[in-house]
């Protein structure tokens, strides 16, 4: 992540990635090796289970509001 740090868009991407990594580690209970081996489909499946509606598993994705709610519920601290 060091290459993405700094000012501007790269820093925002790095911050978002760190939050998502922390969220998935807590939400899915993934250890580092499992986390880094996960695919976007794996993440979508976990998020669909969290939402309970299967929407993300169908490829519809997760909207900004739902992601913000999860980030609020599971802050990186």
C-alpha positions, 0 to 999 in steps of 0.5 A, a space after each residue: 500500500 505504500 505506493 498508494 499513500 500520499 496526497 490525492 486520489 491514491 491516498 483515498 484509494 489506500 484509505 478505502 482499501 484499508 477500511 475494506 480489509 479491516 471490515 472483511 477481516 472482522 466480518 468474515 473472520 479472515 486471517 491475513 492469508 485468507 484475506 489476500 487470497 479472496 476474490 471480489 466474488 468472495 467479498 461479494 458473497 460475504 457482503 450479501 450474507 451480511 445484508 441478508 438479501 443475496 443481492 451482492 451475490 447476484 452481481 448487483 453489488 453493494 451501494 454506498 449507503 450499505 457500505 457506509 452503514 457497515 463501516 459505521 458498525 465496524 469502524 477500523 478505530 
